[in-house]
Amino acid sequence: MATIEIVDLTDEARFGLVPPCADQAFDHRTCDYWEDADSGSKASRPRWLPAGAVGSTAGAAGSTAGAAGSTSGSTVGSTGATSAERSSNPFAPPPRFESNPFAPPPKASVNLFAADVSAADRLADNPFAPQRPARPTIAAEAPRKLQLLGRGLGIFGSYAKVMLVDGEAVAYCQFGPLSAYPRALRTRDLYPQLPQAPLPAVITCIATTAAGRGSGHALRLVAEVCRDLAGRGFAAVEAYPEAHAVADATPAAKPGFWLRAGFALAADDERYPVMRREL
């Protein structure tokens, strides 16, 4: 009997489990279609991936990984030039130092009466204040898509799940609060008949690998996401499929899939219907 596991994408190791898209022109690991309503893309962008990343774009990722961080591997000085550029430029000004090179750096002071001082700042120097537990975060050098998925990690929780069957990734689902996905917000604004309160969570992407299709994996993964969202306090979840898109080219499946997953047609449209499930 197959062993099925559903994991949340909360760190770089689990991000590496994201399966490839059925159409190699797209890539879940570099897609920001829903996060960027104006210029987001589903396209495969190897430069977003670290060197040695698995999948069809691994080779290209290694050759372009240096472009992932605009300043990685170099130090930018006060003139905007890198250390390498300054060393090769005989006209570059010498680096500036503090008047006392042995003096410790000045400690930033906190104005306790400033209106914009956060509670964390006000309590930073109070040894008797209770310490808040550290919230999970995504490292600044992590792949760009993982950073997008981790934006609400400390407050909302994960934004994506992967289903594994006997250790192999077979399905991927991206979801989260409506506010996390500007393209979903823009799509929803087209339908004033949709309920405005409480606002739903959204499932933006659901995909199954070519080898895993026909086994009900996507339906099971969506069911788990809905259960999770209900546990986080959401009363409903919506999806925004493209009715006539090619199956491998749409991240949001087809309306028929959502009907099988327990969703109902909330707003009819020839191209972009809205599917909704009460939780």
C-alpha positions as CSV (number, residue, x, y, z in Angstrom):
1,M,0.0,0.0,0.0
2,A,1.3,3.4,-1.0
3,T,2.5,5.8,1.7
4,I,0.9,9.3,1.3
5,E,2.3,12.4,3.0
6,I,1.3,16.0,2.7
7,V,3.9,18.5,3.7
8,D,3.9,22.3,4.1
9,L,6.6,24.3,2.3
10,T,8.2,26.1,5.1
11,D,11.9,25.9,4.3
12,E,14.4,25.4,1.5
13,A,14.6,21.7,1.9
14,R,10.9,21.2,1.5
15,F,10.8,23.8,-1.3
16,G,13.1,21.4,-3.2
17,L,10.1,18.9,-3.2
18,V,8.0,21.1,-5.5
19,P,7.4,18.9,-8.6
20,P,8.0,20.1,-12.1
21,C,5.1,21.4,-14.2
22,A,3.7,19.1,-16.9
23,D,4.5,21.9,-19.4
24,Q,8.3,22.6,-19.1
25,A,7.7,26.2,-20.2
26,F,6.3,26.8,-16.8
27,D,7.7,26.3,-13.3
28,H,5.9,26.4,-9.9
29,R,9.3,27.3,-8.3
30,T,9.6,30.6,-10.3
31,C,6.0,31.5,-10.8
32,D,4.7,34.9,-9.5
33,Y,1.6,35.1,-11.7
34,W,-0.7,35.5,-8.7
35,E,1.6,37.6,-6.6
36,D,2.2,40.2,-9.3
37,A,-1.0,41.3,-10.9
38,D,0.7,43.5,-13.5
39,S,3.8,41.6,-14.7
40,G,3.7,38.3,-12.9
41,S,4.6,35.2,-15.0
42,K,4.2,31.5,-14.9
43,A,7.3,31.0,-17.0
44,S,10.3,29.0,-16.1
45,R,13.1,31.3,-14.8
46,P,16.2,29.3,-13.9
47,R,17.9,32.4,-12.5
48,W,15.5,32.3,-9.6
49,L,16.7,28.8,-8.6
50,P,19.9,28.0,-6.6
51,A,22.8,26.2,-8.3
52,G,22.2,22.4,-8.4
53,A,18.4,22.7,-8.2
54,V,16.6,19.5,-9.3
55,G,14.4,19.4,-12.3
56,S,14.5,20.2,-16.0
57,T,16.1,23.6,-15.4
58,A,18.8,22.5,-13.0
59,G,21.6,23.0,-15.5
60,A,20.5,26.4,-16.4
61,A,20.0,27.3,-12.8
62,G,23.6,26.6,-12.0
63,S,24.8,28.9,-14.8
64,T,22.6,31.8,-13.7
65,A,22.4,31.4,-9.9
66,G,24.7,34.4,-9.5
67,A,21.9,36.6,-10.8
68,A,19.6,35.6,-8.0
69,G,20.9,38.2,-5.6
70,S,21.8,41.6,-7.0
71,T,24.7,42.1,-4.5
72,S,25.7,38.5,-3.6
73,G,29.4,37.9,-3.7
74,S,30.3,41.6,-3.6
75,T,30.2,44.5,-1.2
76,V,28.6,47.8,-2.2
77,G,30.3,50.9,-0.9
78,S,29.1,54.4,-0.4
79,T,29.8,55.3,-4.0
80,G,27.7,52.4,-5.2
81,A,30.6,50.5,-6.7
82,T,31.6,47.0,-5.7
83,S,34.9,46.3,-4.0
84,A,36.2,44.7,-7.2
85,E,35.3,47.8,-9.2
86,R,37.0,50.1,-6.7
87,S,40.2,48.1,-6.8
88,S,40.4,48.3,-10.6
89,N,39.6,52.0,-10.7
90,P,42.6,54.2,-10.0
91,F,40.4,57.3,-9.6
92,A,38.0,55.7,-7.1
93,P,38.2,57.5,-3.7
94,P,39.8,55.5,-0.9
95,P,37.5,53.8,1.6
96,R,36.5,56.1,4.5
97,F,37.0,55.1,8.1
98,E,35.7,56.4,11.4
99,S,38.0,58.8,13.1
100,N,38.7,56.2,15.8
101,P,39.1,52.8,14.1
102,F,39.1,51.1,17.5
103,A,35.9,52.7,18.8
104,P,32.9,50.3,19.0
105,P,30.0,51.2,16.6
106,P,27.5,53.6,18.2
107,K,24.4,51.9,19.6
108,A,21.2,53.1,18.1
109,S,19.0,54.9,20.6
110,V,15.3,54.3,20.9
111,N,12.9,57.2,21.5
112,L,10.3,55.7,23.8
113,F,8.0,58.6,23.1
114,A,8.0,58.4,19.3
115,A,4.7,57.6,17.9
116,D,6.1,55.0,15.4
117,V,8.1,53.0,17.9
118,S,6.9,49.4,17.9
119,A,6.2,47.5,21.0
120,A,9.1,45.2,20.3
121,D,11.4,48.3,20.3
122,R,10.0,49.6,23.5
123,L,10.7,46.3,25.3
124,A,14.0,45.6,23.7
125,D,16.0,47.1,26.6
126,N,13.7,45.9,29.4
127,P,15.2,42.8,31.0
128,F,11.9,42.2,32.9
129,A,9.7,42.1,29.8
130,P,8.5,38.7,28.7
131,Q,10.3,37.4,25.6
132,R,8.2,36.6,22.6
133,P,8.9,33.3,20.9
134,A,10.8,33.7,17.6
135,R,8.6,33.5,14.6
136,P,9.6,31.3,11.7
137,T,11.1,33.2,8.8
138,I,12.6,32.6,5.4
139,A,16.3,33.4,4.9
140,A,17.0,36.4,2.8
141,E,19.2,34.3,0.4
142,A,16.4,31.8,-0.2
143,P,15.0,31.4,-3.7
144,R,12.7,34.2,-4.7
145,K,9.6,32.0,-4.9
146,L,10.2,30.6,-1.4
147,Q,10.4,34.1,-0.1
148,L,7.0,34.8,-1.6
149,L,5.5,31.7,-0.1
150,G,7.0,32.6,3.3
151,R,5.7,36.1,3.5
152,G,3.1,35.2,6.1
153,L,4.8,32.3,7.7
154,G,5.0,33.8,11.1
155,I,1.4,35.0,11.2
156,F,-0.7,33.0,8.7
157,G,1.3,29.9,8.3
158,S,2.4,28.2,5.1
159,Y,1.2,29.2,1.6
160,A,1.8,25.9,-0.2
161,K,1.6,22.1,0.2
162,V,3.1,19.2,-1.7
163,M,1.7,15.6,-1.7
164,L,4.2,12.8,-1.7
165,V,3.4,9.2,-2.6
166,D,6.1,6.8,-1.5
167,G,8.5,9.8,-1.2
168,E,7.8,11.1,-4.7
169,A,6.1,14.5,-5.2
170,V,2.9,14.0,-7.2
171,A,0.9,17.2,-6.6
172,Y,1.4,20.8,-5.6
173,C,-1.1,23.4,-4.2
174,Q,-0.7,27.1,-3.5
175,F,-3.1,29.0,-1.3
176,G,-3.4,31.7,1.3
177,P,-5.3,34.8,2.3
178,L,-6.9,36.9,-0.5
179,S,-4.6,39.8,0.4
180,A,-1.5,37.8,-0.5
181,Y,-2.5,37.5,-4.1
182,P,-3.1,40.8,-6.0
183,R,-4.2,39.1,-9.2
184,A,-6.9,37.2,-7.2
185,L,-8.0,40.5,-5.7
186,R,-8.2,42.0,-9.1
187,T,-10.2,39.1,-10.5
188,R,-12.6,39.1,-7.6
189,D,-13.3,42.8,-8.0
190,L,-14.9,42.1,-11.3
191,Y,-17.8,40.4,-9.5
192,P,-19.6,42.7,-7.1
193,Q,-22.2,39.9,-6.4
194,L,-19.5,37.9,-4.4
195,P,-19.8,38.1,-0.6
196,Q,-17.5,40.8,0.8
197,A,-17.5,39.6,4.4
198,P,-16.0,37.5,5.6
199,L,-13.4,37.5,2.8
200,P,-12.4,34.0,1.7
201,A,-9.0,32.3,1.5
202,V,-8.0,31.4,-2.1
203,I,-6.5,28.5,-3.8
204,T,-4.5,29.9,-6.7
205,C,-2.7,26.8,-8.0
206,I,-3.4,23.1,-8.1
207,A,-1.3,20.8,-10.2
208,T,-0.5,17.1,-10.6
209,T,2.5,15.6,-12.3
210,A,1.9,13.8,-15.5
211,A,2.7,10.5,-13.9
212,G,0.4,11.1,-11.0
213,R,-2.7,12.0,-12.9
214,G,-5.9,9.9,-12.7
215,S,-5.3,8.9,-9.1
216,G,-7.3,11.5,-7.2
217,H,-4.2,13.1,-5.8
218,A,-5.2,16.7,-6.6
219,L,-8.7,16.2,-5.1
220,R,-7.2,14.8,-1.9
221,L,-4.7,17.6,-1.7
222,V,-7.4,20.3,-2.1
223,A,-9.5,18.6,0.6
224,E,-6.5,18.8,3.0
225,V,-5.9,22.4,2.1
226,C,-9.6,23.2,2.8
227,R,-9.4,21.4,6.2
228,D,-6.3,23.4,7.0
229,L,-7.9,26.7,6.0
230,A,-11.0,26.0,8.1
231,G,-8.7,25.3,11.1
232,R,-7.1,28.7,10.5
233,G,-10.4,30.4,10.9
234,F,-11.6,30.9,7.3
235,A,-15.3,30.5,6.5
236,A,-14.9,30.0,2.7
237,V,-12.3,29.4,0.0
238,E,-12.4,30.5,-3.6
239,A,-10.6,29.5,-6.8
240,Y,-10.4,31.3,-10.1
241,P,-10.0,28.8,-13.0
242,E,-9.6,29.7,-16.7
243,A,-12.5,27.9,-18.3
244,H,-11.0,27.4,-21.8
245,A,-7.3,27.2,-21.0
246,V,-5.2,24.3,-22.0
247,A,-4.9,22.0,-19.0
248,D,-1.1,22.2,-18.7
249,A,-1.1,26.0,-19.1
250,T,-3.4,27.0,-16.3
251,P,-2.4,26.9,-12.6
252,A,-6.0,26.9,-11.4
253,A,-7.4,23.8,-13.1
254,K,-10.8,23.8,-14.8
255,P,-14.3,24.5,-13.3
256,G,-15.2,20.8,-13.5
257,F,-12.4,19.9,-11.2
258,W,-13.6,22.4,-8.5
259,L,-17.1,21.0,-8.8
260,R,-15.7,17.5,-8.0
261,A,-13.8,19.0,-5.1
262,G,-17.0,20.3,-3.4
263,F,-17.0,23.8,-4.8
264,A,-20.0,25.6,-6.3
265,L,-20.2,28.1,-9.1
266,A,-20.3,31.5,-7.3
267,A,-20.0,33.8,-10.3
268,D,-20.6,32.6,-13.8
269,D,-18.3,33.9,-16.6
270,E,-17.4,32.5,-20.0
271,R,-13.7,32.9,-19.3
272,Y,-13.0,33.3,-15.6
273,P,-15.7,31.8,-13.4
274,V,-15.4,32.0,-9.6
275,M,-15.7,28.7,-7.7
276,R,-16.4,28.9,-4.0
277,R,-16.6,26.4,-1.1
278,E,-18.0,27.1,2.3
279,L,-15.8,25.7,5.1
